[in-house]
Structures are given as structure tokens and as C-alpha cells.
């Protein structure tokens, strides 16, 4: 009975597309990290756990989860508050809970929890037309986890909650004029946010995005190297594990936020088209699943999760191509000192593709 139910719910074409994307990701992490490293095996464990979680979710009626969505949402909020006080600090941010074997990042669960609670809120069949009060309540629901995640600080993940709320509210009937008013309000509030809401490093990311050359050896280094890495791939790429920017560690954190840059360098424009084509295929299959959902709760849940997923894909691709500000780990002075150390040991050799090759001959005087 369990196997028959599981088989009935699986979209085999979508699963094939997802597994193909996982295989591409594993291959590029293998290349970016230099082989069978701890990061590579961690990614394999993550995929296995993800497939197990998918199989588990397929055996559960999403409507039973929706009925308990307020408790699930509350549990995630408690985890986010726990992180603020007792979470593990890495890279200047407190985002994880140390469970010994693995570090848990509650902000990732916040996306699904928010989609679930908003899908239930807007999809309840007893509700009438969407009202301003409904939108105000949804905004408050979204603001709580957004603020908690931003306080870690993790503004990049916090922003991914906004597409979830907008997608569900829009398909639930939010008028376009509301979106226009919110966009205008965002423009008017932007100067105030720039002055008082953003931290120095966040303002620096935006400034260096507009002109990376103003701090080519510091905050702008990562942006410049990402552009070089993507552009150096050409139409067909340099070949698997044969890239220079990624292999010789010219590009910081190549295995993480900038893995797309490594893909573009090694597989070229053709590889990028294939990968993005697979993403688009998975998105279209998910949209079809939303259309065939038994009720509005199911449709809204799929669209909310899909909005978060799509936003992250688009942002990381544009960031790697230098079309969006860098988020995540910066190429700080510590990173540049590490590169200098590698150069002195002969592990990395400066060349004309560096932002400033002479900078790496200073013997460590960064």
C-alpha cells in the first residue's frame, strides 16, 4: 500500500530533472574543491537526506500539515529565536544550531513554514475575497521570521521570504495596484534604509556592485573575479576540472555561492543553457502540479515554495555574472592574505587575469 501510494504521487519527469541538476552540482563541487573532499561528501549526504525527506512528504497529506501550519510556523520561530542567543557563529553570522553530527540552519525551514501558513491562511475555502486586512495580517506573519533571520545577520536568506509572500498573495487575488503602491513605498524608503537599516558591509556590497574597481583588492575583488570566471568559459568552456579561475582559487568560495561561475567557466555558454533549461523544466512541471492541485491550499503551497526556489536561482545566476550585488561571504582582507600566503608557497601563481597581479608580489604586506 505504501509503495503504491508513493508511486502514484511521484512526477518521474520532474524527479529526473532534479536528479540531473544534483548530478551537475556534485560534478562542479568535485571540480571546485579538488576531488573527494569533505564538502563533496557533505553534498552527497545532503542529497540523500533530501530524497528521504521527499519520500516522507509524499506519504503525508499536505492538508494535514496545513491544519497544523500555525504550530509548525511557531516551532520554526522558536528555533530562529534560539539561534539568536545560542547559535553557532561562523563568518560573523549566527545562523546554525550545532547538533553534533550536523549543523541545523532554521532559516531554510522558515521558507517552507511561511509558505505553508500563508497557503492555509489564503487558501481556506471559507474565506471570501481578499481584503486589505488579509494583506496586513499576511505582511505581519511574513515580517516576524524575516526580521529574525535578518538579525542573524542573514539578509540574503531573509529576502527570499518576500517572494513567497508575494507569490501566494498575488495568486490569492492581491490587486496589482497594491504591488505598485508597495514598489513606490520601497523607492521612497530606500534612502532612509540606506542610512539607518543597512550595515556598513551591506552598503559596501551595493557600492562595489555599481563600481567594483573602486575597491578591486577588497570588497570588489569577488565581483571582478566572478565576471572574469564566467566570461573566460566562452561558448564551450575549458573542460571539466580544467578551469583556471576556479581550480587555482582565484575565485573565493567557488564551491558555494559562486558555483555557477565555475560551471560557466568549465562548461561554457552551452553548459549554462543546459543547466538553466533543466531548471526551467523543473519549474514548469511544478507549475503543472500547482494547476492540478486538489484545492487552493495545495496550489498556493506549491507556488510559494517555487517562488523561493526560483528567486534563489535567478539571484545566484545574476550575482555570478556580476548583474546583482554579492551576498554571502565577502573576499575580505583575511581572504586576500590567504591568497598571498598561497602565492608565497607556490600553490597559486599570479597572472594577467588577476585584478592586480603586482599586489600578490608584496610578500604578504596586505
N, C-alpha and C positions, 0 to 999 in steps of 0.2 A: 504494500500500500504506500509506504514511504517513497520507494523508488518510482512508482507510477506517478505520484503527485509531484515529485521533484522533476521528472522528465517532462511533465505537462507544462510546467511553468518556465522552463528554460528556453530562451531565444538563442538557438545554437549559432545562428549567424552573428549575432552580437557578441556572444562568448568567444567565437573565433577571432573577431576583430579585436576584442580586449586582450586575448592571449597573444595575438600578433604584436600589439603595442607593448605588452610586457616583455616580449622577447627582444624587441628593438631597444627598449630601455635597458634591459640586462646587458645586451651587447655593448651599448655605449658606456655603461658604467664600468664594465670589464675593461674597455679601452681607456677610459679616463683615469681609472685608479691603478692601472698597471697589472691587471690579471686577477687571480683568485684571492682577493683581499677580503678583509672583514666587512667592508662596506658592500662588496659584491654579494657575500653570503647573507648579510642582513637584508638585502633587497630580495633575495630568494625566499627567505623566511617570511618577509612581508607579503609577497605574492601568495605563498601557500596559506598564510593566515587569512588573507583577503578572500581567497577561493572558499576556504572553510566558512567564513562569515557569510559569503554569498549563498552557499548551500543551506546554511542555517536559516537565513532570512527567507529563502524560498519555501521553507516548511512552515512559516508563520504567516498568518493572515494579517496583512498590514492594517486592517481595520481594528484588530485587537490592540495593535501598537498605538493607533491613532486615539483610541479610547483612553489610553494611559499616557498620552503625549505630554500632559501637564506634569506628571510625575517624572517622566524621562527628562523633560526640559529642566525641571527643578534639580534633579540629580546632577546634570551637567553644569548648572550654575554653581552648585556647591563644590564641584571639582575645580571649576575655574577660580573660585574664591580660595580654595585650599592652595592652589598653585601660587597665588599672590603672596602667601605667607610662608609656605613650606616647600615650594617647588625648587627644582634643580636649576642653578644658574649656569648658563653657557653662552658665551659670546655677548655678555652684558644683558641677556634677557632671561627671565624666569618663566619658562614655558612648560616644563616637564615635571612629572611625578616619577620618582625613582622607585620602580618595583623590583629592583634587584636584577632580574633577568632582562627586563626591557624597560625603557623609559616611556611612560604614557603621556601623550600630548592631548589634553582635554579639548583644546580649541578646535581640533579636527572633528571631534564628535559634536561640537556646537553647531556645525553646519547642518548635519543630519537632524539634530534635535530641533533646530529652528524651523527647518523645512517641515518636519512632522507636526509641530504645534501650530504653525501657520496654516498648513493644509487642513488640519482639523478645524481651526477657527473659521476659515473662509469656506470650507467645503461642507460644513454642516447643512444638510438638506432642509433643516427647519428655518434657516436664515433667509431673509428676503434680499432685496437689492443692497449692494454695498453702500455704506454711508460714511460720512466724514468721521463719525465716532469709531467705526470699524477700523478705518485707516489710522486714526490716532492710537487706538489700542495696539494695532499691529506694529506701529512705529515704536511704541514703548516696549513691547515684547522684544523687538529687534535690538533696541538700544542697550538693554541690560547686558547680554553677552558681548555685544560689540565693545562697550566700554571696558568690561572686564578683560577682554583679550587685548585691547589697545593698551591697557595699563601694564602689561607684562614686561616690556612693550613689544607688541607684535602687530603693527599697523597693517602689514601686508595681509595677514590672515583675517584680521578684523574687517577689512574692506570686503573680503569675499562673502561676508554675511549680507551685504547690501543687495547684490544681485538676487539672492534667494528671496528676500522680502519683496523686491520689486517684481520679480517674475510671477510669484504667486498672487500678489495683489493685482497685477495687471490682467492676468487671465481670469481673475475673480470679478473683474469689472471696474477697476480703478480708471477714472476718466483720464484722457490724455492731458487735459488742462492741468491736472494735479501734477503730472510729471513736469510740465512746463513751469509751473509755479515753483516746484522744488529745485529745478535747474537754475532758475533766476535767483532764488534764495541762496543757492550754493555759490553763485558768482558774487553776490553781494557780501556774503560772509567770508569769502576766501581771504581778503586782506587781513581780517581780524584773526582768522585761523592761522595764517602765516606768522603773525606777530606773537600770538599767545598760545595757540594749541600745538603747533609743531615744535619738536625739539631741534637743537642745532644740527644734529646729524641728518635729520629728515629734510630740513631746509637745504642742507648741503647737497643731498641727493638730487633734489629738484634743480638746484643751480648748476650742478655739474652735468645733469642731463641736457640742459639747454646749451651749455658750453663746456664739454669735458676737458678741453685744452687749458682751462683756467687753473686746473689742479691735476695736471697729467700724471704726476708722480704720487698722488694721494687718492682723493675721492673719485677723480675722473679716470683713474687707471683701469678699473674693471670695465667701465663703459667702453673705453677705447679698445681694449683687448677683445671684448666681446664682438665689436664691429669687425675688427681685423680677422678674428676667427671665423665668423660667418662668411665674410667676403672671400677669404682665402680658399674656400671649398670649390668655388666655380661651379660649372654645370654638373660635373660628375663626381666631384670630391677627390680627395687624395688617397682614399682607400682605408679600410678598417685597420685601426691601430697605427696608421701612417701619418696622422696629422702632426703638425709641429706645435701649434699653439697649445693644444690640449696635452699632448704627450710630454712636452718639455716644460709644462707647468707655467707657461706664460700667462694663461688664463686662470685666475684664482677660483676656487670652489667649482671647478669644471664638472665634478660629478654630481653637483646638487642643483642650484637654481639655474646654472648655465649649461646643463647637459645638452640642451637644444643646439647650443653653439658648437659643441663637439660633433653632434650629428651633422650639422650643416658643413663643417669642415671636412669630415671624413666621407660623407655620402653625397655631398653636393646638393644642388638645387633639385635634382631628380629624387634623392632620398628624402628631402624635405617634403616634396609633393606627395610621395607615397605615404609618409607618416601622417601628414595632415589629412590626406584622403581617408586613411583609416579612422582618424578622429572624427571626421565628418560622417563617415558611415555609421560609427557607433552612436553619434548624436542623432542621426536620422532614425535609427532603429529605436532609440529611447523615445523620441517624439511619437513614433508609431505606437509604442507601448502606452504612452500617456493618452493617445487618442482612443485606444481600445480598453482603457481602464473601466472598471465596473461602475465607478462613481466619481464625483468631483474630488473627493479626498485623495483617491489614488492618482488621479491626473495631476492635481496640484503638487503632490509629494514628488512625483517623477520630475516635473518641471522645476521644482525648487532645487533638488539635488543636481539636476542637469545644468541649471543656471550657474551654480557654484563651480562645477567641474569645467564648464565652458569658459567662464571668466578666467580661471587659473591658467588654462591652456593658452588663451589669447594673450594674457598679460605676460606669461613667461616667454612666449614666442617673440612678442614685440620688444620685450626687455632685452632678450638676447640679440636682437637685431639693432638695438640702440634706438628704438622708437618709443620707449617708455622708461621712466626713472627706475634705477636699480632698487630692488628690495632684497631683504635677507642680509647676508654677510657682506660687509664692505671690504675693499682692498685697503686696509688701514696701514699705518706705519709698521705695525707688527708684521703684516703680510709682506711688505716690501723688504723688511730686514731679513725675513726668511728667504726671500728670493736672492738677496745679496749673499747670504750665507751659502746657498746652493751654488751660486756663481763662483764663489771663492773655492768651494770644494770640487768644482768641475762638474757638478751634477746638472747644471743648466748653463748654456752658453749664450751670451748676449749676441744679438744680431740686428740687422737693419729693421726688423719688424717690431722691435721694442719701441715703446713710446719715446724713450731717450736712452739709447744704448750706453752712452757715456756715463749715465747715472749709476750703472751697475759695475763700474770700474773704480768706484770710490773707496773700495776696501772696507765697506761696512759703515761708513760715516753717513748714515741716513738722517 
